[in-house]
């Protein structure tokens, strides 16, 4: 899969931009604040339907403008072309279209898969459980867009159940109905996460050896198979039900799980060095790339913010060799001009404009 071109209107510091890309390497260079990461994030938004940075999506709209949109043309390996548009309005509403037809987000997701590494992704290792849950859930959505609807349904039922639990005179029938719905959707989430973790570990076992590292993804509540994991979930849920009614909140479920990423048998949150954290991130993303390629039968696009600033020269070369071996289209940012990869284009960006383009 290749992103042939992109057009931005009123996105962050870009008033208007139209760019055609190289099918191999695309390097964005320029000073801090020039717009390199903004352009990378626009590609991320086109792919995922959400911003990578900031809590309010209207922050992406250029000052005093009523909306922003990103248009992209994607080419599949079989020659098919797809035109995608993501629009954010100042009211906070978003629209998505594929080949000119407005579609819901659940239909839009998966049409242009990307694998990305941004500055805040180290929080996958060092941050709280919610960050790791989102990381794993976003990955599941990339291979199964219907999972997005399952997650949203679970969250909606969870909110309603917690509201009922906090009510003084609890409606027991309503609580039971919501509990069964929550358990049903919780089981679907557990099954999807279980399969995702199994896929991850299969690839991490292979790729980690190239760095003399053993990397594993684990969810402590999971057992040796899916059915035992689901039964354990139901048993723990029932064990805490009386306490939930006392304190007014759902205590057990996928919304409370943590995901542990181990390096050489130890919890990476406590034992991984800064360099090892970056290697783990890259290997997680390479595994994600391989799984998407295997399940979708096409290659996702790689997005890497400040690639060469993340690792020492030796590990940078190892990672670069590993990524080039997969031969995806790559977009990356750098402060200064430096050729990486076999062929591509270097785009010089300043003040929200591409001021130069050079092939290598």
C-alpha positions, 0 to 999 in steps of 0.5 A: 500500500502506498500513499500517493498524495495528500492535500491539507487545508487549514491543518495546524500551521498549514494553510494549504498543502498539496504533496506527491510522495515517493513509494519508498522513503519520504523524509521531512526535514526542517527546524523545530516548529516548521511543521514536520510532525504536523504533516506526519500527524496529518497522515496519521489522522487520515489513517486513524480518524483521530489526532495523535497529539492534543485532547481536543481535536478542534486544536488541529484547525488553523486559527480562525478557520471554521474547519480542516480537512485532509485528502489522500489518494491511496494505491493498493498492491493490486492497483486499486486507488482509493480517495480518502477524506477526513474533516474536522469542524470547529463544532467538534464534529468529524466526517469521513469519506471513501471515494466521495461517499460519506461513511461512519468511522467504523467503515472508514477504519482499516481502509488505510492502515499505518504503523506509527512511532511518535514521541509519546509512544514511549508511554506504552512502556512507561505510562499507566495501564490505560495507555497500554490498553489503548495501544493494544485496542488500537492494534486490534482495530487495525486488523478488525475494524468491527472491534471499534464498535464492540469497544464503544458498546462496552464503554456505553454499557459500563457507564450506564451500569455504574450510574445504576450502581450509584443510585440509592434505590437500585433497579435490580432488573435493570442492573442484571440486564446491564450486567449480562450485556457488559459480560457479553461484550467483555468476553468479546474484548477478552477474546480479541485481546487474547488473540492479539497478544498471541500474534504479537508474541509469535513475531516478537519471539523471532524479531527480538533474537536479532537484538539478543532480547526476549520480549513478551506481551502479557495480560496477568488475568489471562490463562492458558487458553481463551475459554479459561480466561473468560471463565476466570473473568466471570468468576472474578466479576461475580466475586466482586459484585457485592462490593461494587453495589456498596461503592457504586462502580464496576471493579472487574473487566477489560477496562481495568486490565493492565498489559505487561511488556517483559524484556528478558523476563522482567517488567520493562517499566522497571528494568528497561533502559531508555535505549531498550525502551526504544528497541521494544517500541520498534519491535512492537511496531514491526510485529504490528506491521507483519500481522497487518500484512498477514491478515490484510494481504497488503503492507501498511505505511510506516510513520516515524517521528524523529527516527535517527534521534531515538537510537545509537548508530548500531541499533539505528542501522539494525532497525533500518535493516529490519524495516527495509527488509519489510519494504514498506513506504516510510514517512519520517522526520529529521532536523537535518538532511541525512539520507537513509534507505535506498531511494526516496525524497527529502522534503524541506519544510518551513513555516507550514510550507514545503520549500524544497523537494530532492530525490535520492 
